[in-house]
Amino acid sequence: MEFLKTGDIQIKAVAILCLGHIARIHRTIDWPLVKPLLISLLDDDKLSGSASDTLDDIAIFIADS
């Protein structure tokens, strides 16, 4: 989760992508921790698309999200 809070946009982008992969591969994620972080990134012009895609991925691969 630290990588989502870094100042480096590229590291944030990879961290967002990794969360989608974790959801797809493991079919689980710490939703109460991840959800607010991803939602906060929806306001970021450079990362909103990635954050939105990852939220969609989590919704697809994890039933309780």
Residue pairs with C-beta under 8 A, 6 or more apart in sequence:
1 33
1 34
1 37
3 11
3 12
3 14
3 15
4 12
4 15
4 16
4 37
4 41
5 37
6 12
6 15
9 46
9 47
12 41
12 47
13 46
13 47
13 50
16 38
16 41
16 47
16 50
16 51
16 54
17 50
17 54
19 29
19 34
19 38
19 54
19 58
20 53
20 54
20 57
20 58
22 29
23 29
23 54
23 57
23 58
23 61
23 62
24 57
24 61
27 61
27 62
28 62
29 58
29 62
29 65
31 58
31 62
31 64
31 65
34 58
35 55
35 65
38 51
38 54
38 55
38 58
39 51
39 55
41 47
41 48
41 50
41 51
42 48
42 51
42 52
44 51
58 65
59 65
